[in-house]
């Protein structure tokens, strides 16, 4: 009996030792020169590539000629301080030391007059804006390439929920700060308004000022650009979001080539493949985008795409849902092709679909909308690409610098709802806008993307 007890004790000890070894091996904790677990060696290489961005932007008064008039300000007792430039701060990441390329968020540098990048060694460099993409909230800057350190780009497509990550930025203007956590979720959408979203969610503390900063893995590789905070007051509550570097690469490639992201359309409407829909369609996959409708004469129809097709991959990468499919289309330049694989009748069918120009409406005058200053709208008439597929009012023109433009409206947007009430034509749109108070929520369709803009 004693011999059996000793054998059992020995086995349990060995099992515990092996289990402990496996558990320790699963947690990637680096060690310093003394063998002490620490992230310091990795951060010593990474942090010089993360910068502070200081922005001087135009005051809203500058866009109003009456508010620029000193007599007008004195007559209405408006203090002169109202016309002073606004100061704000954020973060950025150097991705190319030789060319001085810096990534940050579009909202960090929006309306900037001057942009100053401060390095970890406290050098201040004046930055030039190369281009922006409001759809993904990414902007690309250039600074003088002198003694810079760049952050290597990782592969955000291989990260998993539970992977350890580190967020680096400049929260509250305190200076460079490092926080750690794990990947909480992947493929998050519906956080912003533009619809080109595929966020990495993390519980690493992200606070105001972290925007544009780096989310890195334990190898010190950039896997995301911190961009959003979900909290009751804009502060950290353990839910932060970052744009995955796979999306950032596509955006930056277009900005470098064109100065902007040139999005087009293929003429489809899609929805998520749910388990219930998969059972009804008789397929054994649980991820993808179901094609609901294909516009007549569109490039999708010409390529052979059909309703009820299930898109399972695009440009060699799996498609998880309809938002994922829209992102792949939206980040493929106009004139190029997106290669998709669809499930149809139990077979996998490869297709190549050309990205077409977005619908242009400059030849249609449209009606003036007082509540959307600077925008004109018209009914969707025969001959327009979306005629018969959707009801609403199409934006025919948006004046540059107008309130409508600053709200994010674009020519070709189809407005189909106001404050969650359906709109089918211009008459209904104008009636609802007149009866509504600001802020108003405008539901619209932009290409293949449904989104909501808040008009203040």
BELBELGI-V322310 format. One record per backbone hydrogen bond with DSSP energy under -0.5 kcal/mol. NH is the residue of the N-H (numbers start at 1). CO is the residue of the C=O. E is the energy in kcal/mol with one decimal. If there is no record, write none. Layout:
nh->NH co->CO e->E
nh->NH co->CO e->E
//
This chain:
nh->5 co->1 e->-2.2
nh->6 co->2 e->-2.2
nh->7 co->3 e->-2.2
nh->8 co->4 e->-2.6
nh->9 co->5 e->-2.4
nh->10 co->6 e->-2.5
nh->11 co->7 e->-2.4
nh->12 co->8 e->-2.3
nh->13 co->9 e->-2.1
nh->14 co->10 e->-2.5
nh->15 co->11 e->-2.6
nh->16 co->12 e->-2.4
nh->17 co->13 e->-2.4
nh->18 co->14 e->-2.7
nh->19 co->15 e->-2.7
nh->20 co->16 e->-2.5
nh->21 co->17 e->-2.3
nh->22 co->18 e->-2.5
nh->23 co->19 e->-2.4
nh->24 co->20 e->-2.5
nh->25 co->21 e->-2.3
nh->26 co->22 e->-1.2
nh->27 co->23 e->-0.7
nh->27 co->24 e->-0.8
nh->28 co->26 e->-0.7
nh->29 co->27 e->-2.1
nh->30 co->28 e->-0.7
nh->32 co->36 e->-2.3
nh->35 co->32 e->-2.0
nh->38 co->30 e->-2.7
nh->43 co->39 e->-2.6
nh->44 co->40 e->-2.2
nh->45 co->41 e->-0.7
nh->45 co->42 e->-0.9
nh->46 co->42 e->-1.4
nh->47 co->43 e->-2.7
nh->49 co->46 e->-2.1
nh->50 co->47 e->-1.6
nh->51 co->49 e->-0.5
nh->51 co->92 e->-2.3
nh->52 co->118 e->-2.5
nh->53 co->90 e->-2.4
nh->54 co->52 e->-0.5
nh->54 co->116 e->-2.9
nh->55 co->88 e->-3.0
nh->56 co->114 e->-2.3
nh->57 co->55 e->-0.6
nh->57 co->86 e->-2.8
nh->58 co->111 e->-1.7
nh->62 co->59 e->-2.0
nh->63 co->60 e->-1.1
nh->64 co->61 e->-1.5
nh->65 co->63 e->-0.6
nh->67 co->64 e->-0.6
nh->68 co->64 e->-1.0
nh->69 co->66 e->-1.1
nh->70 co->68 e->-0.6
nh->73 co->69 e->-2.1
nh->74 co->70 e->-2.5
nh->75 co->71 e->-2.6
nh->76 co->72 e->-2.0
nh->77 co->74 e->-1.1
nh->78 co->73 e->-3.8
nh->79 co->77 e->-0.6
nh->82 co->79 e->-1.7
nh->83 co->80 e->-2.0
nh->84 co->81 e->-1.6
nh->86 co->57 e->-2.2
nh->88 co->55 e->-2.1
nh->90 co->53 e->-2.6
nh->91 co->211 e->-2.7
nh->92 co->51 e->-1.9
nh->93 co->103 e->-2.4
nh->94 co->49 e->-3.1
nh->95 co->93 e->-0.5
nh->95 co->101 e->-2.2
nh->96 co->101 e->-1.2
nh->100 co->96 e->-1.1
nh->101 co->96 e->-1.8
nh->102 co->141 e->-2.4
nh->103 co->93 e->-3.0
nh->104 co->139 e->-2.1
nh->106 co->137 e->-0.5
nh->108 co->105 e->-0.6
nh->109 co->105 e->-1.0
nh->110 co->106 e->-0.8
nh->112 co->109 e->-1.8
nh->113 co->56 e->-3.9
nh->114 co->56 e->-1.6
nh->116 co->54 e->-2.8
nh->117 co->125 e->-3.4
nh->118 co->52 e->-2.9
nh->118 co->116 e->-0.5
nh->119 co->117 e->-0.5
nh->119 co->123 e->-2.7
nh->122 co->119 e->-1.9
nh->125 co->117 e->-3.2
nh->127 co->115 e->-3.0
nh->128 co->142 e->-2.7
nh->130 co->128 e->-0.5
nh->130 co->140 e->-2.6
nh->131 co->140 e->-1.4
nh->132 co->259 e->-0.6
nh->133 co->138 e->-2.7
nh->136 co->133 e->-1.1
nh->137 co->133 e->-1.2
nh->138 co->133 e->-1.7
nh->139 co->104 e->-2.5
nh->140 co->131 e->-2.7
nh->141 co->102 e->-3.2
nh->142 co->128 e->-2.2
nh->143 co->100 e->-2.4
nh->146 co->144 e->-1.7
nh->151 co->94 e->-2.7
nh->152 co->150 e->-0.5
nh->154 co->222 e->-3.1
nh->156 co->154 e->-0.6
nh->158 co->155 e->-1.3
nh->159 co->156 e->-0.6
nh->162 co->183 e->-2.2
nh->163 co->160 e->-2.2
nh->165 co->181 e->-2.4
nh->166 co->216 e->-2.3
nh->167 co->179 e->-2.7
nh->168 co->214 e->-2.7
nh->169 co->177 e->-2.0
nh->170 co->209 e->-1.0
nh->172 co->208 e->-3.7
nh->173 co->170 e->-1.6
nh->174 co->171 e->-2.2
nh->177 co->169 e->-2.7
nh->179 co->167 e->-2.5
nh->181 co->165 e->-2.3
nh->183 co->163 e->-2.2
nh->184 co->182 e->-0.6
nh->184 co->201 e->-2.6
nh->185 co->201 e->-1.5
nh->187 co->198 e->-0.5
nh->188 co->199 e->-2.3
nh->196 co->135 e->-0.6
nh->197 co->195 e->-1.5
nh->199 co->188 e->-2.1
nh->200 co->242 e->-2.9
nh->201 co->185 e->-2.6
nh->201 co->199 e->-0.6
nh->202 co->240 e->-2.4
nh->203 co->182 e->-1.5
nh->210 co->207 e->-2.7
nh->212 co->226 e->-3.4
nh->213 co->210 e->-2.6
nh->214 co->168 e->-1.6
nh->215 co->224 e->-2.4
nh->216 co->166 e->-2.8
nh->216 co->214 e->-0.5
nh->217 co->221 e->-1.9
nh->220 co->217 e->-1.8
nh->222 co->152 e->-3.2
nh->223 co->215 e->-2.9
nh->224 co->215 e->-1.4
nh->225 co->243 e->-2.0
nh->226 co->213 e->-1.9
nh->226 co->224 e->-0.6
nh->227 co->241 e->-2.7
nh->228 co->241 e->-1.5
nh->230 co->239 e->-2.0
nh->231 co->229 e->-0.7
nh->234 co->231 e->-0.8
nh->240 co->202 e->-2.2
nh->241 co->228 e->-2.3
nh->242 co->200 e->-1.9
nh->243 co->225 e->-2.6
nh->245 co->223 e->-2.0
nh->247 co->244 e->-0.9
nh->248 co->244 e->-1.9
nh->249 co->245 e->-2.5
nh->250 co->246 e->-1.1
nh->251 co->247 e->-2.2
nh->252 co->248 e->-3.0
nh->253 co->249 e->-2.2
nh->254 co->250 e->-1.6
nh->255 co->251 e->-2.4
nh->256 co->252 e->-2.7
nh->257 co->253 e->-1.3
nh->258 co->254 e->-3.7
nh->259 co->254 e->-0.7
nh->259 co->255 e->-1.8
nh->260 co->254 e->-0.7
nh->262 co->260 e->-0.6
nh->263 co->261 e->-1.1
nh->265 co->356 e->-1.8
nh->269 co->293 e->-2.2
nh->271 co->290 e->-2.0
nh->273 co->288 e->-1.9
nh->274 co->272 e->-1.0
nh->278 co->274 e->-2.6
nh->279 co->275 e->-2.0
nh->280 co->276 e->-2.0
nh->281 co->277 e->-2.1
nh->282 co->278 e->-0.8
nh->283 co->278 e->-2.2
nh->288 co->320 e->-2.2
nh->289 co->311 e->-1.9
nh->290 co->271 e->-2.9
nh->291 co->309 e->-3.0
nh->292 co->269 e->-2.8
nh->292 co->290 e->-0.7
nh->293 co->269 e->-1.6
nh->295 co->267 e->-3.2
nh->298 co->295 e->-1.9
nh->300 co->266 e->-2.0
nh->302 co->298 e->-2.2
nh->303 co->299 e->-1.6
nh->304 co->300 e->-0.6
nh->304 co->301 e->-1.0
nh->305 co->300 e->-2.4
nh->308 co->291 e->-3.5
nh->309 co->306 e->-1.6
nh->310 co->343 e->-1.6
nh->311 co->289 e->-3.0
nh->311 co->309 e->-0.6
nh->312 co->310 e->-0.6
nh->312 co->341 e->-2.7
nh->313 co->341 e->-1.2
nh->314 co->317 e->-2.6
nh->315 co->339 e->-3.5
nh->317 co->314 e->-1.6
nh->319 co->312 e->-2.3
nh->320 co->318 e->-0.6
nh->325 co->321 e->-1.9
nh->326 co->322 e->-2.6
nh->327 co->323 e->-2.2
nh->328 co->324 e->-1.9
nh->329 co->325 e->-2.2
nh->330 co->326 e->-3.1
nh->331 co->327 e->-1.6
nh->332 co->329 e->-1.4
nh->333 co->331 e->-0.6
nh->334 co->262 e->-0.9
nh->335 co->355 e->-2.7
nh->336 co->333 e->-1.9
nh->338 co->353 e->-2.7
nh->339 co->337 e->-0.5
nh->340 co->338 e->-0.6
nh->340 co->351 e->-2.5
nh->341 co->313 e->-1.8
nh->342 co->349 e->-2.6
nh->343 co->310 e->-2.4
nh->344 co->342 e->-0.5
nh->344 co->347 e->-3.0
nh->347 co->344 e->-1.7
nh->349 co->342 e->-3.4
nh->349 co->347 e->-0.6
nh->351 co->340 e->-2.9
nh->353 co->338 e->-2.5
nh->355 co->336 e->-3.0
nh->356 co->265 e->-2.6
nh->356 co->354 e->-0.6
nh->364 co->361 e->-1.8
nh->365 co->363 e->-0.6
nh->367 co->377 e->-3.8
nh->369 co->375 e->-1.5
nh->370 co->368 e->-0.6
nh->372 co->369 e->-1.2
nh->373 co->370 e->-0.5
nh->375 co->372 e->-2.2
nh->376 co->397 e->-2.2
nh->377 co->367 e->-2.1
nh->378 co->394 e->-2.2
nh->380 co->392 e->-0.8
nh->381 co->379 e->-0.8
nh->384 co->381 e->-2.1
nh->387 co->384 e->-1.7
nh->389 co->386 e->-1.9
nh->390 co->386 e->-1.5
nh->392 co->424 e->-1.2
nh->393 co->415 e->-2.3
nh->394 co->378 e->-2.8
nh->395 co->413 e->-3.1
nh->396 co->376 e->-2.2
nh->396 co->394 e->-0.6
nh->397 co->376 e->-1.2
nh->399 co->374 e->-2.9
nh->402 co->399 e->-1.9
nh->404 co->373 e->-2.6
nh->406 co->402 e->-2.5
nh->407 co->403 e->-1.6
nh->408 co->404 e->-0.6
nh->408 co->405 e->-1.0
nh->409 co->404 e->-2.0
nh->412 co->395 e->-3.2
nh->413 co->410 e->-2.0
nh->414 co->445 e->-2.4
nh->415 co->393 e->-3.3
nh->415 co->413 e->-0.6
nh->416 co->414 e->-0.5
nh->416 co->443 e->-2.4
nh->417 co->443 e->-1.2
nh->418 co->421 e->-2.4
nh->419 co->441 e->-3.2
nh->421 co->418 e->-1.4
nh->423 co->416 e->-2.4
nh->429 co->425 e->-2.1
nh->430 co->426 e->-2.8
nh->431 co->427 e->-1.9
nh->432 co->428 e->-2.2
nh->433 co->429 e->-2.5
nh->434 co->430 e->-2.2
nh->435 co->431 e->-1.5
nh->436 co->432 e->-0.6
nh->436 co->433 e->-0.8
nh->439 co->455 e->-0.7
nh->440 co->455 e->-2.4
nh->442 co->440 e->-0.6
nh->442 co->453 e->-3.1
nh->443 co->417 e->-2.2
nh->443 co->441 e->-0.6
nh->444 co->451 e->-2.6
nh->445 co->414 e->-2.3
nh->446 co->449 e->-3.3
nh->447 co->445 e->-0.5
nh->449 co->446 e->-2.1
nh->451 co->444 e->-2.5
nh->453 co->442 e->-2.4
nh->455 co->440 e->-3.1
nh->455 co->453 e->-0.6
nh->456 co->454 e->-0.6
//
